Amino acid sequence: MKGNGRDLPNTDKDSAQEIRLNKFIANSGLCSRRAADTLISEGKVKVNGSVVVEMGVKVSLRDKVLVNNEVISVGDKKYVLLNKPRNTICTRSDENNRKTVMDILPEKFKHLYPVGRLDRNTTGVLLLTNDGILTQNLLHPSKKIKKIYKAKLAKRLTQEELDKLVTAVELEDGVSSFNKLVELQEDNDFRYGIEIHSGKNRIIRRMFESIGNEVLKLDRVRFHTFDKKGIARGQWREVKDKELKALEVYMRTTK
């Protein structure tokens, strides 16, 4: 085990409060256990000031765990809904000092992690939490979590394009499709409602680009059971208990 002489986590099994380091990281909401193993093996995890690269190390809530030099926490579970504004990054920090979603939250929520990402100029509902189990469920492809967007396009779609987008579009990372796509008669602009289950990076923008169109504005109005009603752009609120109870995947994994 690598270290700098400071206190290392206890690897004994005599403390019921100790858990494996990869589980500790996963429970923080940062990533899955498998991804945590990768972070550990790459030397990106520190415990009490020392780099840990060995699998099987155990830690407790008394230990200070850092991933990529950021402290993570697995204390009381917190859940926050944010109406993300444009020109904001969905990361804990940005090396180019651009505004992140964490800049919007008060200090008591700075330890939370975004559940998935919206690209810089996409607005709308974003869940942040330190509940690793819930995060893994909401992001796992097998769960097919519903996401609903409103998009303003540069050009109106033809019927052929509408049919293609809900059938199959070939992208560089495979075939993708919208689950639903409808034209919205809200004003004179070309606006569309989109339902999609895929969580691929920039999937909506890339799908429209593939047919020669451009997304001018993109707003996520719903993520699974969460929406942004009552939350002004750039504002946030804590998730209510009744909203958590409505989450089927949450209930299945916390029984």
RASUL-V866421 format. One record per backbone hydrogen bond with DSSP energy under -1.0 kcal/mol. CO is the residue of the C=O (numbers start at 1). NH is the residue of the N-H. Records with the same first field share a line. If there is no record, write none. Layout:
CO: NH  NH
This chain:
15: 18
19: 59
20: 24
21: 25
22: 26
23: 27
25: 30
26: 29
27: 132
32: 36
33: 37
34: 38
35: 39
36: 40
37: 41
38: 42
39: 44
40: 43
44: 68
45: 52
46: 66
47: 50
50: 47
57: 21
59: 19
60: 63
64: 48
65: 72
66: 46
67: 70
70: 67
78: 130
79: 239
80: 128
81: 237
82: 84  126
83: 234
84: 124
89: 91  101
94: 97
99: 89
100: 103
101: 104
106: 109
107: 110
109: 112
113: 129
114: 116
119: 122
120: 88
123: 220
124: 84
126: 82
127: 115
128: 80
129: 113
130: 132
131: 135
132: 136
133: 137
134: 138
135: 139
136: 140
140: 143
141: 144
146: 224
147: 196
148: 221  222
149: 194
150: 219
151: 192
152: 216  217
158: 162
159: 163
160: 164
161: 165
162: 166
164: 167  168
165: 178
169: 176
171: 174
174: 171
176: 169
180: 195
182: 193
184: 186
189: 191
190: 153
191: 184
192: 151
193: 182
194: 149
195: 179  180
196: 147
200: 203
202: 206
203: 207
204: 208
205: 209
206: 210
208: 211  213
209: 212
214: 154
217: 152
218: 123
219: 150
220: 125
222: 148
223: 226
226: 223
228: 231
232: 235
235: 83
237: 81
240: 244
241: 245
244: 247
247: 251
248: 252
249: 253
